[in-house]
């Protein structure tokens, strides 16, 4: 299948991400990076947590390559 439909991508957002290595909850999917040439998903993005009241910025985003995703749902 070439690319993904918008409904699938919308359903990915806010799904919880759990590490299969240690069971730690990494956060929820906030965004996806899409290859504009192929329409395929390159990676999912979990935005970094805000520092104190968001005034001092936030932690680095976590970017997970699509090929590293083992299970959805």
C-alpha positions in Angstrom: 0.0 0.0 0.0 1.4 3.3 -1.0 1.0 5.9 1.7 -1.6 6.1 4.5 -5.0 7.7 4.6 -5.7 10.7 6.8 -8.0 8.7 9.0 -5.2 6.2 9.9 -2.8 9.0 10.7 -5.4 10.8 12.8 -6.1 7.6 14.8 -2.3 7.4 15.6 -2.3 10.7 17.4 -2.6 10.5 21.1 -1.9 6.7 21.2 0.2 5.8 24.1 3.8 4.7 23.4 5.3 2.0 25.6 8.8 0.7 25.3 8.9 -3.0 24.7 12.3 -3.2 26.3 11.3 -2.1 29.8 7.6 -1.3 29.7 8.2 2.4 30.4 5.5 4.8 29.1 7.3 7.3 26.8 4.2 9.5 26.2 1.6 9.9 23.5 2.1 10.4 19.8 1.9 14.1 19.0 2.9 14.2 15.4 4.1 12.0 12.5 6.8 12.7 9.9 5.7 11.7 6.4 7.9 11.2 3.3 6.3 13.6 0.9 7.7 11.7 -2.1 6.2 8.3 -1.1 3.4 9.3 1.3 4.8 6.8 3.8 5.3 7.5 7.5 9.0 8.0 8.4 8.6 8.4 12.2 6.3 9.3 15.0 7.1 12.2 17.4 6.4 12.6 21.1 6.8 16.2 22.1 9.2 16.8 25.0 7.7 17.6 28.4 7.5 21.3 29.4 9.9 22.5 32.1 8.5 24.6 34.9 5.3 26.2 33.6 6.7 26.0 30.1 8.7 29.2 30.9 12.1 27.4 30.6 11.3 25.6 27.4 10.8 21.9 27.2 12.8 18.6 27.0 13.8 17.3 23.6 11.2 15.6 21.4 11.4 11.8 21.1 11.5 10.7 17.5 10.8 7.0 16.9 11.5 5.7 13.4 8.5 3.9 11.9 10.6 0.8 11.3 11.1 0.5 15.1 7.4 0.3 15.8 6.4 -3.2 16.7 2.7 -3.0 17.7 0.0 -0.5 17.3 -3.1 -0.5 19.5 
